[in-house]
Amino acid sequence: MSGVAPDSEIVNIKVLDRRGGGSTFTIVQGIENYANPEDLLTYQEIVV
């Protein structure tokens, strides 16, 4: 793939529940967990 950022990668991060619902917090948390896997929280810790 070529374009503005040819060395970038596209990743799939699941942040919504099975009904497609979620919050801004869960979206941000999912992105942060991908960026910092050593700080990864379990699904049970994220879902209230």
PyMOL Python script that loads the backbone (N, CA, C, O; Angstrom):
from pymol import cmd

cmd.read_pdbstr("""\
ATOM      1  N   MET A   1       0.851  -1.166   0.000  1.00  0.00           N
ATOM      2  CA  MET A   1       0.000   0.000   0.000  1.00  0.00           C
ATOM      3  C   MET A   1       0.897   1.229   0.000  1.00  0.00           C
ATOM      4  O   MET A   1       1.883   1.277   0.735  1.00  0.00           O
ATOM      5  N   SER A   2       0.570   2.208  -0.804  1.00  0.00           N
ATOM      6  CA  SER A   2       1.357   3.436  -0.841  1.00  0.00           C
ATOM      7  C   SER A   2       0.469   4.616  -0.485  1.00  0.00           C
ATOM      8  O   SER A   2      -0.754   4.556  -0.615  1.00  0.00           O
ATOM      9  N   GLY A   3       1.096   5.673  -0.040  1.00  0.00           N
ATOM     10  CA  GLY A   3       0.337   6.852   0.344  1.00  0.00           C
ATOM     11  C   GLY A   3       1.171   7.779   1.207  1.00  0.00           C
ATOM     12  O   GLY A   3       2.396   7.810   1.092  1.00  0.00           O
ATOM     13  N   VAL A   4       0.512   8.529   2.065  1.00  0.00           N
ATOM     14  CA  VAL A   4       1.175   9.515   2.897  1.00  0.00           C
ATOM     15  C   VAL A   4       2.102   8.872   3.923  1.00  0.00           C
ATOM     16  O   VAL A   4       3.178   9.404   4.196  1.00  0.00           O
ATOM     17  N   ALA A   5       1.707   7.746   4.490  1.00  0.00           N
ATOM     18  CA  ALA A   5       2.507   7.061   5.506  1.00  0.00           C
ATOM     19  C   ALA A   5       2.740   5.610   5.076  1.00  0.00           C
ATOM     20  O   ALA A   5       2.092   4.702   5.597  1.00  0.00           O
ATOM     21  N   PRO A   6       3.650   5.385   4.142  1.00  0.00           N
ATOM     22  CA  PRO A   6       3.820   4.037   3.595  1.00  0.00           C
ATOM     23  C   PRO A   6       4.328   3.011   4.610  1.00  0.00           C
ATOM     24  O   PRO A   6       4.133   1.814   4.400  1.00  0.00           O
ATOM     25  N   ASP A   7       4.969   3.432   5.698  1.00  0.00           N
ATOM     26  CA  ASP A   7       5.463   2.486   6.702  1.00  0.00           C
ATOM     27  C   ASP A   7       4.476   2.249   7.836  1.00  0.00           C
ATOM     28  O   ASP A   7       4.795   1.546   8.795  1.00  0.00           O
ATOM     29  N   SER A   8       3.295   2.819   7.740  1.00  0.00           N
ATOM     30  CA  SER A   8       2.294   2.628   8.787  1.00  0.00           C
ATOM     31  C   SER A   8       1.618   1.268   8.622  1.00  0.00           C
ATOM     32  O   SER A   8       1.738   0.624   7.580  1.00  0.00           O
ATOM     33  N   GLU A   9       0.911   0.847   9.658  1.00  0.00           N
ATOM     34  CA  GLU A   9       0.173  -0.408   9.580  1.00  0.00           C
ATOM     35  C   GLU A   9      -1.250  -0.184  10.076  1.00  0.00           C
ATOM     36  O   GLU A   9      -1.506   0.701  10.893  1.00  0.00           O
ATOM     37  N   ILE A  10      -2.151  -0.983   9.580  1.00  0.00           N
ATOM     38  CA  ILE A  10      -3.548  -0.924   9.987  1.00  0.00           C
ATOM     39  C   ILE A  10      -3.797  -2.104  10.916  1.00  0.00           C
ATOM     40  O   ILE A  10      -3.451  -3.241  10.596  1.00  0.00           O
ATOM     41  N   VAL A  11      -4.397  -1.826  12.062  1.00  0.00           N
ATOM     42  CA  VAL A  11      -4.677  -2.885  13.023  1.00  0.00           C
ATOM     43  C   VAL A  11      -6.158  -2.893  13.372  1.00  0.00           C
ATOM     44  O   VAL A  11      -6.849  -1.885  13.230  1.00  0.00           O
ATOM     45  N   ASN A  12      -6.630  -4.037  13.827  1.00  0.00           N
ATOM     46  CA  ASN A  12      -8.014  -4.204  14.242  1.00  0.00           C
ATOM     47  C   ASN A  12      -8.034  -4.279  15.768  1.00  0.00           C
ATOM     48  O   ASN A  12      -7.421  -5.171  16.355  1.00  0.00           O
ATOM     49  N   ILE A  13      -8.738  -3.344  16.408  1.00  0.00           N
ATOM     50  CA  ILE A  13      -8.832  -3.320  17.863  1.00  0.00           C
ATOM     51  C   ILE A  13     -10.312  -3.378  18.228  1.00  0.00           C
ATOM     52  O   ILE A  13     -11.079  -2.489  17.860  1.00  0.00           O
ATOM     53  N   LYS A  14     -10.713  -4.422  18.949  1.00  0.00           N
ATOM     54  CA  LYS A  14     -12.109  -4.550  19.353  1.00  0.00           C
ATOM     55  C   LYS A  14     -12.361  -3.687  20.589  1.00  0.00           C
ATOM     56  O   LYS A  14     -11.742  -3.896  21.632  1.00  0.00           O
ATOM     57  N   VAL A  15     -13.263  -2.723  20.470  1.00  0.00           N
ATOM     58  CA  VAL A  15     -13.567  -1.833  21.589  1.00  0.00           C
ATOM     59  C   VAL A  15     -15.062  -1.726  21.877  1.00  0.00           C
ATOM     60  O   VAL A  15     -15.456  -1.116  22.871  1.00  0.00           O
ATOM     61  N   LEU A  16     -15.892  -2.306  21.025  1.00  0.00           N
ATOM     62  CA  LEU A  16     -17.333  -2.240  21.221  1.00  0.00           C
ATOM     63  C   LEU A  16     -17.861  -3.597  21.671  1.00  0.00           C
ATOM     64  O   LEU A  16     -17.239  -4.628  21.415  1.00  0.00           O
ATOM     65  N   ASP A  17     -19.002  -3.594  22.338  1.00  0.00           N
ATOM     66  CA  ASP A  17     -19.579  -4.860  22.779  1.00  0.00           C
ATOM     67  C   ASP A  17     -20.315  -5.531  21.624  1.00  0.00           C
ATOM     68  O   ASP A  17     -20.339  -5.007  20.510  1.00  0.00           O
ATOM     69  N   ARG A  18     -20.907  -6.673  21.887  1.00  0.00           N
ATOM     70  CA  ARG A  18     -21.543  -7.461  20.815  1.00  0.00           C
ATOM     71  C   ARG A  18     -22.720  -6.749  20.162  1.00  0.00           C
ATOM     72  O   ARG A  18     -23.120  -7.107  19.054  1.00  0.00           O
ATOM     73  N   ARG A  19     -23.282  -5.743  20.834  1.00  0.00           N
ATOM     74  CA  ARG A  19     -24.395  -4.977  20.257  1.00  0.00           C
ATOM     75  C   ARG A  19     -23.915  -3.715  19.544  1.00  0.00           C
ATOM     76  O   ARG A  19     -24.721  -2.943  19.024  1.00  0.00           O
ATOM     77  N   GLY A  20     -22.603  -3.513  19.524  1.00  0.00           N
ATOM     78  CA  GLY A  20     -22.044  -2.334  18.863  1.00  0.00           C
ATOM     79  C   GLY A  20     -21.999  -1.118  19.754  1.00  0.00           C
ATOM     80  O   GLY A  20     -21.765  -0.005  19.282  1.00  0.00           O
ATOM     81  N   GLY A  21     -22.221  -1.320  21.050  1.00  0.00           N
ATOM     82  CA  GLY A  21     -22.203  -0.198  21.985  1.00  0.00           C
ATOM     83  C   GLY A  21     -20.868  -0.078  22.677  1.00  0.00           C
ATOM     84  O   GLY A  21     -20.133  -1.054  22.824  1.00  0.00           O
ATOM     85  N   GLY A  22     -20.570   1.114  23.094  1.00  0.00           N
ATOM     86  CA  GLY A  22     -19.339   1.374  23.822  1.00  0.00           C
ATOM     87  C   GLY A  22     -19.282   2.840  24.185  1.00  0.00           C
ATOM     88  O   GLY A  22     -20.173   3.621  23.849  1.00  0.00           O
ATOM     89  N   SER A  23     -18.237   3.190  24.863  1.00  0.00           N
ATOM     90  CA  SER A  23     -18.079   4.583  25.279  1.00  0.00           C
ATOM     91  C   SER A  23     -16.764   5.124  24.742  1.00  0.00           C
ATOM     92  O   SER A  23     -15.923   4.378  24.242  1.00  0.00           O
ATOM     93  N   THR A  24     -16.610   6.417  24.854  1.00  0.00           N
ATOM     94  CA  THR A  24     -15.347   7.032  24.463  1.00  0.00           C
ATOM     95  C   THR A  24     -14.212   6.439  25.282  1.00  0.00           C
ATOM     96  O   THR A  24     -13.113   6.229  24.770  1.00  0.00           O
ATOM     97  N   PHE A  25     -14.480   6.169  26.560  1.00  0.00           N
ATOM     98  CA  PHE A  25     -13.457   5.583  27.430  1.00  0.00           C
ATOM     99  C   PHE A  25     -12.973   4.239  26.896  1.00  0.00           C
ATOM    100  O   PHE A  25     -11.766   4.001  26.855  1.00  0.00           O
ATOM    101  N   THR A  26     -13.882   3.356  26.485  1.00  0.00           N
ATOM    102  CA  THR A  26     -13.463   2.034  26.013  1.00  0.00           C
ATOM    103  C   THR A  26     -12.695   2.129  24.696  1.00  0.00           C
ATOM    104  O   THR A  26     -11.791   1.332  24.447  1.00  0.00           O
ATOM    105  N   ILE A  27     -13.047   3.087  23.863  1.00  0.00           N
ATOM    106  CA  ILE A  27     -12.323   3.288  22.601  1.00  0.00           C
ATOM    107  C   ILE A  27     -10.898   3.756  22.889  1.00  0.00           C
ATOM    108  O   ILE A  27      -9.937   3.210  22.347  1.00  0.00           O
ATOM    109  N   VAL A  28     -10.768   4.766  23.743  1.00  0.00           N
ATOM    110  CA  VAL A  28      -9.441   5.276  24.105  1.00  0.00           C
ATOM    111  C   VAL A  28      -8.632   4.187  24.804  1.00  0.00           C
ATOM    112  O   VAL A  28      -7.445   4.023  24.522  1.00  0.00           O
ATOM    113  N   GLN A  29      -9.258   3.446  25.706  1.00  0.00           N
ATOM    114  CA  GLN A  29      -8.566   2.376  26.426  1.00  0.00           C
ATOM    115  C   GLN A  29      -8.055   1.313  25.463  1.00  0.00           C
ATOM    116  O   GLN A  29      -6.943   0.814  25.633  1.00  0.00           O
ATOM    117  N   GLY A  30      -8.845   0.959  24.457  1.00  0.00           N
ATOM    118  CA  GLY A  30      -8.413  -0.024  23.475  1.00  0.00           C
ATOM    119  C   GLY A  30      -7.203   0.438  22.681  1.00  0.00           C
ATOM    120  O   GLY A  30      -6.282  -0.341  22.434  1.00  0.00           O
ATOM    121  N   ILE A  31      -7.204   1.693  22.286  1.00  0.00           N
ATOM    122  CA  ILE A  31      -6.069   2.250  21.545  1.00  0.00           C
ATOM    123  C   ILE A  31      -4.833   2.296  22.436  1.00  0.00           C
ATOM    124  O   ILE A  31      -3.740   1.935  22.000  1.00  0.00           O
ATOM    125  N   GLU A  32      -4.998   2.737  23.679  1.00  0.00           N
ATOM    126  CA  GLU A  32      -3.869   2.792  24.602  1.00  0.00           C
ATOM    127  C   GLU A  32      -3.320   1.402  24.903  1.00  0.00           C
ATOM    128  O   GLU A  32      -2.106   1.232  25.019  1.00  0.00           O
ATOM    129  N   ASN A  33      -4.192   0.411  25.029  1.00  0.00           N
ATOM    130  CA  ASN A  33      -3.741  -0.952  25.278  1.00  0.00           C
ATOM    131  C   ASN A  33      -2.943  -1.495  24.106  1.00  0.00           C
ATOM    132  O   ASN A  33      -1.985  -2.241  24.307  1.00  0.00           O
ATOM    133  N   TYR A  34      -3.318  -1.135  22.892  1.00  0.00           N
ATOM    134  CA  TYR A  34      -2.545  -1.567  21.728  1.00  0.00           C
ATOM    135  C   TYR A  34      -1.176  -0.891  21.725  1.00  0.00           C
ATOM    136  O   TYR A  34      -0.164  -1.528  21.431  1.00  0.00           O
ATOM    137  N   ALA A  35      -1.148   0.388  22.048  1.00  0.00           N
ATOM    138  CA  ALA A  35       0.107   1.143  22.031  1.00  0.00           C
ATOM    139  C   ALA A  35       1.050   0.718  23.156  1.00  0.00           C
ATOM    140  O   ALA A  35       2.269   0.791  22.997  1.00  0.00           O
ATOM    141  N   ASN A  36       0.503   0.274  24.291  1.00  0.00           N
ATOM    142  CA  ASN A  36       1.299  -0.113  25.458  1.00  0.00           C
ATOM    143  C   ASN A  36       0.856  -1.481  25.954  1.00  0.00           C
ATOM    144  O   ASN A  36       0.179  -1.558  26.980  1.00  0.00           O
ATOM    145  N   PRO A  37       1.209  -2.560  25.270  1.00  0.00           N
ATOM    146  CA  PRO A  37       0.705  -3.890  25.646  1.00  0.00           C
ATOM    147  C   PRO A  37       1.144  -4.341  27.039  1.00  0.00           C
ATOM    148  O   PRO A  37       0.479  -5.189  27.635  1.00  0.00           O
ATOM    149  N   GLU A  38       2.245  -3.802  27.578  1.00  0.00           N
ATOM    150  CA  GLU A  38       2.661  -4.194  28.922  1.00  0.00           C
ATOM    151  C   GLU A  38       1.703  -3.666  29.988  1.00  0.00           C
ATOM    152  O   GLU A  38       1.687  -4.174  31.109  1.00  0.00           O
ATOM    153  N   ASP A  39       0.909  -2.656  29.651  1.00  0.00           N
ATOM    154  CA  ASP A  39      -0.082  -2.103  30.571  1.00  0.00           C
ATOM    155  C   ASP A  39      -1.477  -2.663  30.299  1.00  0.00           C
ATOM    156  O   ASP A  39      -2.469  -2.139  30.807  1.00  0.00           O
ATOM    157  N   LEU A  40      -1.551  -3.720  29.503  1.00  0.00           N
ATOM    158  CA  LEU A  40      -2.830  -4.262  29.059  1.00  0.00           C
ATOM    159  C   LEU A  40      -3.717  -4.686  30.228  1.00  0.00           C
ATOM    160  O   LEU A  40      -3.298  -5.442  31.104  1.00  0.00           O
ATOM    161  N   LEU A  41      -4.938  -4.187  30.220  1.00  0.00           N
ATOM    162  CA  LEU A  41      -5.943  -4.598  31.204  1.00  0.00           C
ATOM    163  C   LEU A  41      -6.745  -5.751  30.629  1.00  0.00           C
ATOM    164  O   LEU A  41      -6.866  -5.873  29.410  1.00  0.00           O
ATOM    165  N   THR A  42      -7.283  -6.582  31.470  1.00  0.00           N
ATOM    166  CA  THR A  42      -8.123  -7.651  30.972  1.00  0.00           C
ATOM    167  C   THR A  42      -9.506  -7.091  30.638  1.00  0.00           C
ATOM    168  O   THR A  42      -9.865  -6.000  31.080  1.00  0.00           O
ATOM    169  N   TYR A  43     -10.260  -7.833  29.869  1.00  0.00           N
ATOM    170  CA  TYR A  43     -11.600  -7.407  29.476  1.00  0.00           C
ATOM    171  C   TYR A  43     -12.459  -7.140  30.710  1.00  0.00           C
ATOM    172  O   TYR A  43     -13.236  -6.185  30.722  1.00  0.00           O
ATOM    173  N   GLN A  44     -12.331  -7.959  31.736  1.00  0.00           N
ATOM    174  CA  GLN A  44     -13.126  -7.802  32.941  1.00  0.00           C
ATOM    175  C   GLN A  44     -12.788  -6.515  33.672  1.00  0.00           C
ATOM    176  O   GLN A  44     -13.660  -5.931  34.313  1.00  0.00           O
ATOM    177  N   GLU A  45     -11.553  -6.061  33.594  1.00  0.00           N
ATOM    178  CA  GLU A  45     -11.152  -4.821  34.258  1.00  0.00           C
ATOM    179  C   GLU A  45     -11.699  -3.599  33.542  1.00  0.00           C
ATOM    180  O   GLU A  45     -11.949  -2.571  34.171  1.00  0.00           O
ATOM    181  N   ILE A  46     -11.888  -3.703  32.229  1.00  0.00           N
ATOM    182  CA  ILE A  46     -12.363  -2.565  31.446  1.00  0.00           C
ATOM    183  C   ILE A  46     -13.880  -2.439  31.521  1.00  0.00           C
ATOM    184  O   ILE A  46     -14.401  -1.335  31.679  1.00  0.00           O
ATOM    185  N   VAL A  47     -14.592  -3.554  31.410  1.00  0.00           N
ATOM    186  CA  VAL A  47     -16.047  -3.551  31.400  1.00  0.00           C
ATOM    187  C   VAL A  47     -16.561  -3.410  32.827  1.00  0.00           C
ATOM    188  O   VAL A  47     -16.178  -4.169  33.717  1.00  0.00           O
ATOM    189  N   VAL A  48     -17.426  -2.437  33.028  1.00  0.00           N
ATOM    190  CA  VAL A  48     -17.968  -2.195  34.371  1.00  0.00           C
ATOM    191  C   VAL A  48     -19.303  -2.880  34.502  1.00  0.00           C
ATOM    192  O   VAL A  48     -19.936  -2.805  35.555  1.00  0.00           O
TER     193      VAL A  48
END
""", "prot")
cmd.dss("prot")
cmd.show_as("cartoon", "prot")
cmd.util.cbc("prot")
cmd.orient("prot")
